Every structure is written in C-alpha cells, then in structure tokens.
Amino acid sequence: MKTVVLGSAGQLGRDLCPRLSGEVVALTRADTDLARPDGIRPVLEKLRPDVVVNCAAYNFVDKAETEPEAAFATNAWGVRALALACRDLGCTLAHFSTDYVFGLDESRQKPFTETAAPGPVSVYGLSKLAGEYLVRTLCPRHFVIRTCGLYGVWGSGGKGGNFVETMLRVAGQGKPLRVVADQHCTPTYTADLAVATAALLTTDRHGLYHLTSAGACTWHDFAAAIFELAGVQADLSAITSQQFGAPARRPGYSVLDIGKYAALGLPPLRSWREALSAYLEERKK
C-alpha cells in the first residue's frame, strides 16, 4: 500500500509518517500546496497512492479573522480539490479537522459525539467545517478526524512551537503567565494521535471520527500540569477568555467524545495527563 502524506513536515506529519505501514511518500508545502489547488491533481496522478492523508492546514486562528480568504483557500477550496482528485483516483482520503467546529452552544457541558450539530464561532472554525463537508460530500472513501490542541516534539513549524513549549519558555524567562480557565477541551499529543490514526487507516470503517487524548481540562489546568510534571516554578494565574482578548472567539467547551473510535476495538488513547508526561520525557531525548 502506498500512502501520501501532505503536510509531512509539521508536528503531526512528522509523528505520523514513521507509524504508517507500506510505502510512505512524505510531501511538504514545497511539493504540493493546498493554497494552489491546481497543482494537487497532477502530483497525485503521478504518485497513484492508495491512501492520502492531509495533515496540512491554515491554522492561524486569530489571523483568519482578518484574512478569511487565506483560511478558506487552504482549509476549504484546497481541500475540495484534494477530495475530488482522491475520488477520481479511487484513493482513501484521511483529513484532519478540529474541535473548533463547535462553540456556538455556550451552555454545553457534555462531550460532543460525531452526530452533534457543529456551530463554529470563528472564521478558522468555519473554514475547517467547510473542508469537512467537502471531503464527506465529494470523496466516498474518507476518514475525517476531528482532534484538539495538538502538541508534539517537532513543534508547530508555522507557529514557532506549541503550547507546552511556549509555557516552558516563558516560565524559564521568569515572566508571568495568564492562561484562560474557561475553555474546556482535551490537548492531544501528536504521537498518540499518529498511532490511533495509523490503526484507523487499517480498517474500512470510513466516516467522521473524534480522536483526542482521554479526559478534559482547561488551558489553565493544562499549564499547571505542565509545570508540575516538568518540575518548573512558574508565576501562573487564571483569567477569562474576555480578559485575554484574543481576536478570534474560542469554544468555551469543545471536549470530543471518542467512543466511536473506541467501539472499533482499536488501541485507546491514554489520558491527557499521561500523554503530557510522556511528551515531557520524549522531549528530553
């Protein structure tokens, strides 16, 4: 089996490629750019893969509010071209989405299943939801995988790190950290997500899936656990999303129910705290 991975240089792509079976062709933005959709089909026609995994995305949540065209160019129209090419070539397409397709239900306190109605509250979330619908509509053999708060040892190239590394860096500089305590989600270690994705791709159970670490926390909880497990003293305080004042709204609650994946009998994802501990050990290497 030949698998093509778009966005292979990112933190998820770097963890996923070594865990896939068969021949793996790792493509970067230099090889094919979703923002230039005309170039996607010729690349796939030449490679003739059995599976295409899309780890590429426009993921600048706040910038998307002022440059929606760029967000939709990659997350929707580029994904549309990819889905059409995969359909016509008979490929399976695995595409990653986000918990940010939720957020409109401000009273929510129960994890979202795959059948829950989405309701994004940001341009980024809307662009990712559009991409989901395009994949699910246009490519019959698809896996759409919603996940949350990714962090991995390779960092996030476009963002210059990830949340864990940002917390440790700022704490190391002795600066105060103000982290929101009213956004509930499940940060997810990319190594664990990669293992689960590779397992899912061995099945023919196509469709929409939620894949995150187990459990839930706020970003403030997560930051506190980072410092506790890393043995770092930090000047950490809790604030509200309103006090933080980010340009884009975030969901107040976007915990994803991972029961559908678990029902397949595939390896379960460990808790967010166990995963964080493993990440902190891995980064030492």
QUISULGI-V400247 format. One record per run of one state. SS is the DSSP state (helix for helix, strand for strand, loop for the rest). FROM is the first residue (numbers start at 0). LEN is the number of residues. If there is no record, write none. Layout:
SS & FROM & LEN
SS & FROM & LEN
This chain:
loop & 0 & 1
strand & 1 & 5
loop & 6 & 4
helix & 10 & 7
loop & 17 & 5
strand & 22 & 5
loop & 27 & 10
helix & 37 & 10
loop & 47 & 3
strand & 50 & 4
loop & 54 & 8
helix & 62 & 3
loop & 65 & 2
helix & 67 & 22
loop & 89 & 2
strand & 91 & 7
helix & 98 & 3
loop & 101 & 1
strand & 102 & 1
loop & 103 & 8
strand & 111 & 1
loop & 112 & 7
strand & 119 & 1
loop & 120 & 2
helix & 122 & 16
loop & 138 & 3
strand & 141 & 6
loop & 147 & 2
strand & 149 & 2
loop & 151 & 5
helix & 156 & 3
loop & 159 & 3
helix & 162 & 10
loop & 172 & 4
strand & 176 & 4
loop & 180 & 3
strand & 183 & 2
loop & 185 & 2
strand & 187 & 2
helix & 189 & 11
loop & 200 & 6
strand & 206 & 4
loop & 210 & 3
strand & 213 & 1
loop & 214 & 2
strand & 216 & 2
helix & 218 & 12
loop & 230 & 5
strand & 235 & 4
loop & 239 & 1
helix & 240 & 4
loop & 244 & 8
strand & 252 & 1
loop & 253 & 2
strand & 255 & 1
loop & 256 & 2
helix & 258 & 4
loop & 262 & 8
strand & 270 & 1
helix & 271 & 12
loop & 283 & 2
